[in-house]
Amino acid sequence: MRWPAMLCLLALTGLSPAFAQSTAATAAPPPVPSDVAELAAVVVTGAQPGPGLWKVTRKDPATGDHVLWVLGTLSPLPQSVQWQSHELEQVISESQQVLLSPVVAIKADVGFFGKLFLLPSAYSARKNDDGQTLQQVLPPPVYARWQLLKQKYIGNNRGIERWRPIFAAQELYRKAIKANGLSKTGGIQANIDALAKRYGVKEMPTTYQVVIEHPRAALQAFKSSAPHDTTCFIRTLDSIEQDMPAMKARANAWATGDLQTLRELPDSERHDACVSALTAAGFAHTLGLDDVPAKQEAVWLAAARTALGSNAQTFAMLPMAELLKPDGYLAKLQAEGYEVEAPE
C-alpha cells in the first residue's frame, strides 16, 4: 500500500534548516496587492536534444573499460518540449542495464479492509490540528501572500484552507508550474522506459524502501508530531513569486543542453526547506525518514559500483543538481578512483 500523506511530502524537495511552525493569532491579514505580475511564456518548444551525458569509467586491464553514462534530470521542464536525443538512444541500445533515478518508496503491508479503515486517517493527517485554518497557523504577512497566489492558481477552494502548510504549498506549486507552461517530469521517464523496452535493456530500480510495520501507529505519530513546515511554505511562495522566470530558464537550458546556464541558475531553497520539514519532525526517526538523502545516495552508489563492475556499459539517471554539486554522487565515485567526465 502506498503511504499517501508521507509519500507526497517526500515528493517535495531539499535539506535546509526549518523554522518552527508559527502559532500566530487570527488577526486579519494586511492588504494584499491587487495582482501578481504575469510571466513570459516558456520559449522552448518542439524537438530538443536535452543535455549531454556524464561518463564514469572503471579501468580494468583484464576486461577493458566499464562505462556508466549518466543523464542529468530536472524538474520542472517545459510541457510542450519534444525530447529527441540520438546520443541517448545509441547509449541505451548498447547498454546492458538502465539504473533508474533514486527514489523513496514507503509501503505498509495491510489487507483490503485495512486500507479502507486507514483511508480516513490518512486524509485527516493532511489537515491542521484542531480544525485550524491556514490563517490561524501562518503569520499574517505570509497568509496575505498565500491568499493572492491561491486566488491566481487554485481559485475558490475553501477546503485547502484547513490543510497543513506543507500540503497546501505542494498543491499551490503543482498548479503554478502547470499554469506557467511547465511539467513536473517532462515525460523523461516515459521516454527512457520506451527506449529500454525497444532494445531489451533491463531497468534496475535504485529505491530506498521504508516498510511501515504498524500503519495505524505511524499515522498517529505523524499527526501528533507533524512537520514544522512554515519555512517550506514560505520558500514555496518565494519560488512562485520570484523564481518562476529562473525555473523557466533552467527548463529551457536543460532542453537545449545549456549546462553553463544550469550552473549559473541554482535551484531555489524550496526543495531543501520542504524535505527538512519532514526529516526534522519527531516521527521521522521512527520511520527511517530522518536521513533520507544519505540513504538514497548509498543505495544508488552501491548499484552504480555493481554495474560498473559487471556491465561493459550502463545507462543511469540522476538529478542535475547532484551532477553539478562538487560533493554530489559522481564526485564521490571520482574520489573512489573512477574517472568522471562532464559533457562538453
C-alpha positions in Angstrom: 0.0 0.0 0.0 1.3 3.4 -0.9 1.5 5.8 2.1 -0.1 8.9 0.5 0.4 11.5 3.2 4.0 10.8 3.8 4.9 9.9 0.3 3.7 13.2 -1.2 5.8 15.0 1.5 8.8 13.2 0.1 7.9 14.5 -3.3 8.7 17.9 -2.1 12.5 18.6 -2.0 15.7 19.6 -0.1 17.6 19.9 3.2 17.9 23.4 4.8 17.0 24.4 8.3 13.3 24.7 9.0 11.8 27.2 11.4 9.2 26.1 14.0 5.6 26.4 12.8 4.1 29.7 13.8 1.1 30.0 16.2 0.2 33.4 15.1 -3.2 34.8 16.2 -6.1 35.1 13.8 -5.8 38.8 13.2 -6.9 39.9 9.8 -4.1 39.8 7.2 -2.7 43.1 5.8 -3.9 44.5 2.5 -3.0 42.3 -0.5 -1.5 43.7 -3.7 -4.0 43.8 -6.5 -2.3 41.4 -8.9 0.7 39.2 -9.5 3.0 40.1 -12.3 2.4 38.0 -15.4 5.4 36.0 -16.6 6.6 35.4 -20.1 5.7 32.1 -21.8 8.2 29.3 -21.9 10.2 29.8 -25.1 11.4 26.3 -25.9 9.0 24.1 -27.9 9.3 21.3 -30.4 12.1 18.8 -30.7 15.1 19.4 -28.4 18.3 17.4 -27.8 18.4 17.7 -24.0 21.7 17.8 -22.1 24.8 15.8 -22.8 25.7 12.7 -20.8 28.3 12.4 -18.0 30.7 9.5 -18.4 32.0 7.4 -15.5 34.8 4.9 -16.3 36.2 2.0 -14.4 39.5 0.9 -15.8 40.0 -2.9 -16.0 43.2 -4.2 -17.7 41.8 -7.6 -17.9 38.3 -6.9 -19.4 38.6 -3.4 -20.7 36.8 -0.2 -19.7 33.5 -0.4 -17.9 31.4 2.7 -18.6 28.4 4.3 -16.9 26.7 7.1 -18.9 24.6 9.4 -16.7 21.7 11.7 -17.8 21.0 14.7 -15.5 17.3 15.1 -14.9 15.4 18.3 -14.0 12.1 19.3 -12.6 10.1 21.2 -13.8 10.5 21.0 -17.6 8.7 22.6 -20.5 5.3 20.9 -21.1 5.5 21.3 -24.9 9.1 20.2 -25.5 9.7 17.0 -27.5 12.8 15.3 -26.3 14.8 13.7 -29.1 18.3 12.6 -28.2 20.1 10.4 -30.7 23.1 10.1 -28.4 20.8 8.8 -25.6 19.2 6.2 -27.9 22.5 4.9 -29.0 23.8 4.7 -25.4 20.8 2.8 -24.2 20.8 0.4 -27.2 24.4 -0.6 -26.4 23.9 -0.9 -22.6 23.3 -4.0 -20.6 21.3 -2.2 -17.9 19.4 1.1 -17.1 19.7 2.4 -13.5 16.6 4.3 -12.6 16.6 7.6 -10.6 17.0 7.2 -6.8 13.6 7.3 -5.2 12.0 6.6 -1.8 9.2 4.0 -1.6 7.0 4.0 1.6 4.8 0.9 1.9 2.6 -0.6 4.5 1.6 -4.2 4.4 -2.1 -4.2 5.2 -5.1 -6.0 3.7 -8.0 -4.7 1.7 -10.1 -3.9 4.8 -7.1 -2.3 6.5 -6.8 0.1 3.5 -10.4 1.0 3.9 -10.1 1.8 7.6 -6.8 3.7 7.1 -8.1 6.0 4.3 -10.0 8.4 6.6 -7.0 8.6 9.0 -4.6 9.3 6.1 -6.9 12.0 4.8 -7.2 13.6 8.2 -3.4 13.7 8.6 -3.3 16.2 5.8 -5.3 18.7 7.9 -4.2 21.1 10.7 -4.7 20.1 14.3 -8.0 21.1 16.0 -9.5 22.2 12.7 -7.3 25.2 12.5 -7.1 27.2 9.2 -4.0 28.5 7.4 -5.0 31.9 8.6 -4.6 30.8 12.2 -1.3 28.9 11.8 0.6 31.3 9.5 1.9 34.8 10.2 -0.4 37.4 8.7 2.0 38.7 6.0 2.6 35.1 4.9 -1.1 34.4 4.8 -1.7 37.5 2.7 0.8 36.3 0.1 -0.9 32.9 0.1 -4.3 34.4 -0.5 -3.1 36.3 -3.6 -1.3 33.2 -5.1 -4.1 30.9 -4.2 -6.7 33.0 -6.0 -4.5 33.2 -9.0 -3.6 29.5 -9.3 -6.1 27.5 -7.3 -9.2 29.6 -7.1 -12.0 29.4 -4.5 -11.1 26.2 -2.8 -12.1 26.6 0.9 -11.2 23.0 1.8 -7.5 23.7 1.3 -7.6 26.4 4.0 -7.6 23.6 6.6 -4.6 21.7 5.2 -1.2 21.7 6.9 1.0 24.3 5.2 3.4 21.7 3.7 0.5 20.1 1.8 -1.1 23.4 0.8 2.3 24.5 -0.5 2.7 21.4 -2.6 -0.7 21.8 -4.2 0.0 25.5 -5.0 3.3 24.7 -6.5 1.8 22.0 -8.7 -0.9 24.3 -10.0 1.6 27.2 -10.5 4.1 25.3 -12.6 1.3 23.9 -14.8 -0.2 27.4 -15.3 3.3 28.6 -16.4 3.8 26.0 -19.1 5.9 23.7 -17.0 5.6 20.0 -16.2 7.0 18.1 -13.2 8.7 15.4 -15.3 8.5 16.5 -18.9 7.9 12.8 -19.9 11.6 11.9 -19.5 11.0 8.6 -17.6 8.4 7.5 -20.2 11.0 8.1 -23.0 13.6 6.1 -21.1 11.2 3.3 -20.5 10.3 3.1 -24.1 13.9 3.0 -25.3 14.8 0.3 -22.8 11.8 -1.8 -23.9 12.7 -1.3 -27.6 16.2 -2.5 -27.1 15.5 -5.1 -24.5 17.6 -3.5 -21.8 16.6 -4.3 -18.2 15.8 -1.4 -15.9 17.2 -1.6 -12.4 15.4 0.4 -9.6 17.6 2.3 -7.1 15.0 2.6 -4.4 15.4 3.2 -0.7 12.4 1.5 0.7 10.7 2.2 4.1 8.3 -0.5 5.3 5.7 0.6 7.7 5.1 -2.3 10.0 2.4 -0.7 12.2 0.4 1.7 9.9 -2.1 2.9 12.4 0.7 3.8 14.9 2.6 5.5 12.1 -0.3 7.7 11.2 -0.9 8.6 14.8 2.8 9.5 15.1 2.6 11.7 12.1 -0.5 13.5 13.4 1.0 14.1 16.9 4.4 15.1 15.7 3.7 16.9 12.4 6.3 18.7 10.3 7.3 22.2 11.4 6.6 23.4 7.9 6.2 27.1 7.8 9.7 27.5 6.2 8.7 25.1 3.4 5.5 27.1 2.9 7.4 30.4 2.7 10.1 29.1 0.4 7.3 27.8 -1.9 5.7 31.2 -2.1 9.1 32.7 -2.8 9.6 30.3 -5.6 6.3 31.0 -7.3 6.6 34.8 -6.8 10.3 35.3 -7.6 11.8 32.2 -9.1 9.4 31.3 -11.9 11.4 33.1 -14.6 14.5 31.2 -13.3 12.6 27.9 -13.3 11.7 28.6 -17.0 15.3 29.5 -17.8 16.5 26.3 -16.2 13.9 24.2 -18.0 14.9 25.8 -21.3 18.6 25.3 -20.6 18.0 21.6 -19.9 16.1 21.1 -23.1 18.8 22.8 -25.2 21.7 21.2 -23.4 23.0 24.5 -21.9 24.9 23.4 -18.9 26.5 26.7 -18.3 23.1 28.3 -17.7 22.2 25.4 -15.4 25.4 26.1 -13.3 24.6 29.8 -13.2 20.9 29.3 -12.1 20.9 27.1 -9.0 17.5 25.9 -7.8 15.7 27.8 -5.1 15.7 26.8 -1.4 12.1 25.4 -1.6 13.4 21.8 -2.2 15.7 21.9 0.9 13.2 23.6 3.2 10.4 21.1 2.5 12.4 17.9 2.9 13.9 19.4 6.1 10.4 19.9 7.4 9.7 16.2 7.0 13.0 14.8 8.2 13.2 17.0 11.3 9.8 16.0 12.5 9.5 13.8 15.5 8.1 10.8 13.7 10.9 10.7 11.1 13.5 8.8 13.0 11.0 6.1 14.0 10.0 5.5 10.3 13.5 5.7 9.0 13.0 9.1 7.3 15.4 11.2 9.3 18.3 10.9 6.8 16.6 10.1 3.5 19.1 11.8 1.1 22.1 10.0 2.6 20.3 6.7 2.4 19.1 7.3 -1.1 22.7 8.2 -2.1 24.1 5.0 -0.5 21.6 2.8 -2.5 22.4 4.5 -5.8 26.2 4.4 -5.3 26.0 0.7 -4.4 24.0 0.0 -7.6 26.5 2.1 -9.7 29.5 0.3 -8.3 27.9 -3.1 -9.1 27.0 -2.0 -12.6 30.5 -0.7 -13.3 31.9 -4.0 -12.0 29.7 -6.3 -14.1 28.5 -4.4 -17.2 30.5 -3.2 -20.1 28.1 -0.3 -20.4 25.3 1.0 -18.3 22.9 4.0 -18.6 21.7 5.9 -15.4 19.8 8.9 -14.4 20.5 11.4 -11.6 19.0 14.8 -10.6 21.0 17.5 -12.4 21.8 19.2 -9.1 23.7 16.1 -7.9 25.8 16.2 -11.1 26.7 19.8 -10.7 27.5 19.8 -7.0 31.2 19.5 -6.0 30.2 16.8 -3.4 27.5 15.1 -5.4 27.1 11.4 -6.3 29.6 11.4 -9.2 32.1 13.3 -7.1 32.0 10.5 -4.6 32.7 7.9 -7.3 35.6 10.1 -8.6 37.0 10.2 -5.1 37.0 6.3 -5.1 39.1 6.2 -8.2 36.6 6.2 -11.0 37.2 8.5 -13.9 34.4 11.1 -14.4 34.0 13.3 -17.5 31.4 16.0 -17.8 29.8 16.6 -21.3 31.4 19.2 -23.4 
